């Protein structure tokens, strides 16, 4: 227990002290595009508790070339997670409408409570976005019985060229 507390504290301090992006190094594999061109990015994150509970939302604006390369792919698949011991499941890229059998994934990520007004606005925009056309989504999740405990949700709006990448840990 003591080591878990130290590790969680170190992780929180490390993540809050550095300005690195959580998903940036994996974007190429996530969207299946060899060279991802990012025109702009923004990060919202919140970490709380000694268990390492947290929430990260990163918004990446891609170039037209990156989005078109994604769209032109015949198959759009997330790579398998490298972390074999965490039992991650994946749901490959789909275009709207959202598969209702995975509502808990979207509820968990998009109904996250925060005092951060900018984050609230972003989450509300994403909720509206997933109802629109030409929006792709995919995710990883780690189930615990019937409920997800950790989720990495990706939503790509091909019109605005924005990828919304969310990591939610309970």
C-alpha positions as CSV (number, residue, x, y, z in Angstrom):
1,X,0.0,0.0,0.0
2,X,2.8,2.4,0.9
3,X,4.6,1.8,-2.4
4,X,1.3,2.3,-4.3
5,X,0.9,5.7,-2.5
6,X,4.4,6.7,-3.4
7,X,4.0,5.7,-7.0
8,X,0.7,7.5,-7.4
9,X,2.1,10.6,-5.8
10,X,5.2,10.5,-8.0
11,X,3.0,9.9,-11.1
12,X,0.7,12.8,-10.3
13,X,3.7,15.2,-9.6
14,X,5.5,14.0,-12.8
15,X,2.4,14.4,-15.0
16,X,1.5,17.7,-13.6
17,X,5.0,19.1,-13.8
18,X,5.7,18.3,-17.4
19,X,3.9,19.7,-20.4
20,X,4.1,16.6,-22.5
21,X,1.1,15.2,-24.3
22,X,-0.3,11.8,-23.3
23,X,-1.2,10.6,-26.8
24,X,1.1,12.5,-29.1
25,X,3.7,9.8,-29.6
26,X,1.0,7.2,-30.4
27,X,-1.1,9.3,-32.8
28,X,0.4,7.6,-35.9
29,X,-0.6,4.2,-34.7
30,X,-4.0,5.4,-33.4
31,X,-5.1,6.8,-36.7
32,X,-3.1,4.5,-38.9
33,X,-1.3,7.3,-40.7
34,X,2.4,7.0,-41.1
35,X,3.2,10.7,-40.8
36,X,0.6,12.6,-38.8
37,X,0.8,16.4,-39.4
38,X,-0.5,18.4,-36.4
39,X,-1.4,22.0,-36.9
40,X,-2.5,22.8,-33.4
41,X,-3.1,21.0,-30.1
42,X,-4.6,21.6,-26.7
43,X,-4.6,19.6,-23.4
44,X,-7.0,19.5,-20.5
45,X,-6.1,17.2,-17.6
46,X,-7.1,16.6,-14.0
47,X,-5.6,14.0,-11.6
48,X,-7.0,13.3,-8.2
49,X,-6.8,10.8,-5.4
50,X,-4.1,8.5,-4.3
51,X,-5.3,5.7,-6.6
52,X,-4.2,7.8,-9.7
53,X,-7.8,8.5,-10.8
54,X,-7.6,11.0,-13.7
55,X,-8.9,12.5,-16.8
56,X,-7.1,13.8,-19.9
57,X,-8.6,15.4,-23.0
58,X,-6.2,16.3,-25.8
59,X,-7.5,18.0,-29.0
60,X,-5.4,17.7,-32.1
61,X,-6.0,19.6,-35.3
62,X,-4.6,17.7,-38.2
63,X,-3.6,18.8,-41.6
64,X,-6.0,18.1,-44.6
65,X,-3.4,15.5,-45.8
66,X,-3.5,13.6,-42.5
67,X,-7.3,13.5,-42.5
68,X,-7.6,12.5,-46.1
69,X,-5.0,9.7,-45.6
70,X,-7.1,8.4,-42.7
71,X,-10.3,8.6,-44.8
72,X,-8.7,6.8,-47.8
73,X,-7.6,3.8,-45.7
74,X,-9.6,0.6,-46.6
75,X,-9.4,-0.6,-43.0
76,X,-9.2,1.5,-40.0
77,X,-8.0,-0.4,-37.0
78,X,-6.5,0.5,-33.6
79,X,-3.3,-1.4,-32.9
80,X,-3.3,-3.9,-30.1
81,X,-2.2,-2.6,-26.7
82,X,1.3,-3.5,-25.8
83,X,0.4,-3.8,-22.1
84,X,-0.7,-7.5,-22.0
85,X,-1.2,-7.6,-18.2
86,X,-4.0,-5.0,-18.3
87,X,-6.5,-6.9,-20.4
88,X,-7.4,-4.0,-22.7
89,X,-10.2,-4.5,-25.2
90,X,-10.5,-2.4,-28.3
91,X,-13.2,-1.2,-30.6
92,X,-11.9,-0.3,-34.1
93,X,-12.7,2.9,-35.9
94,X,-16.3,3.3,-37.0
95,X,-18.2,6.1,-38.5
96,X,-21.3,7.4,-36.7
97,X,-23.9,6.5,-35.4
98,X,-22.5,5.4,-32.0
99,X,-22.9,1.8,-31.1
100,X,-25.4,1.9,-28.3
101,X,-24.1,-1.3,-26.7
102,X,-21.1,0.8,-25.6
103,X,-23.0,3.7,-24.1
104,X,-21.2,3.3,-20.8
105,X,-17.9,4.2,-22.5
106,X,-19.3,7.5,-23.8
107,X,-21.1,8.3,-20.6
108,X,-18.0,7.7,-18.5
109,X,-15.8,9.9,-20.7
110,X,-18.2,12.7,-21.8
111,X,-20.1,13.1,-18.5
112,X,-16.9,13.7,-16.6
113,X,-17.5,16.3,-13.9
114,X,-15.1,19.2,-13.7
115,X,-15.0,22.7,-12.3
116,X,-12.9,23.7,-15.4
117,X,-15.2,25.7,-17.6
118,X,-13.1,25.2,-20.7
119,X,-13.2,21.4,-20.2
120,X,-16.9,21.5,-19.7
121,X,-17.4,23.4,-23.0
122,X,-15.2,20.9,-24.9
123,X,-17.1,17.9,-23.5
124,X,-20.4,19.5,-24.4
125,X,-19.1,20.1,-27.9
126,X,-18.0,16.5,-28.3
127,X,-21.4,15.3,-27.1
128,X,-23.0,17.2,-29.9
129,X,-20.3,16.2,-32.4
130,X,-20.8,12.5,-32.0
131,X,-24.4,13.0,-33.3
132,X,-23.1,14.5,-36.6
133,X,-22.1,13.0,-39.9
134,X,-18.5,12.2,-40.9
135,X,-17.4,11.6,-37.4
136,X,-15.3,8.5,-36.6
137,X,-14.8,7.0,-33.2
138,X,-12.8,4.2,-31.6
139,X,-11.7,3.2,-28.2
140,X,-9.8,1.0,-25.8
141,X,-11.3,-0.1,-22.6
142,X,-10.4,-2.2,-19.6
143,X,-13.5,-3.9,-18.2
144,X,-14.1,-4.8,-14.6
145,X,-17.0,-7.2,-14.6
146,X,-19.5,-5.3,-16.7
147,X,-18.3,-1.7,-16.3
148,X,-15.3,0.0,-17.9
149,X,-12.6,1.1,-15.4
150,X,-10.2,2.7,-17.8
151,X,-11.1,4.1,-21.2
152,X,-9.2,5.7,-24.0
153,X,-11.7,7.2,-26.4
154,X,-10.9,8.7,-29.8
155,X,-13.2,10.9,-31.9
156,X,-12.2,12.3,-35.2
157,X,-14.3,15.0,-36.9
158,X,-13.2,14.9,-40.5
159,X,-14.9,18.3,-41.2
160,X,-13.0,20.3,-38.6
161,X,-9.9,17.9,-38.9
162,X,-9.9,17.6,-35.1
163,X,-9.1,14.4,-33.1
164,X,-10.4,14.4,-29.5
165,X,-8.4,11.9,-27.4
166,X,-9.6,11.1,-23.9
167,X,-8.1,9.0,-21.2
168,X,-10.4,8.3,-18.2
169,X,-9.1,6.3,-15.3
170,X,-11.2,5.3,-12.3
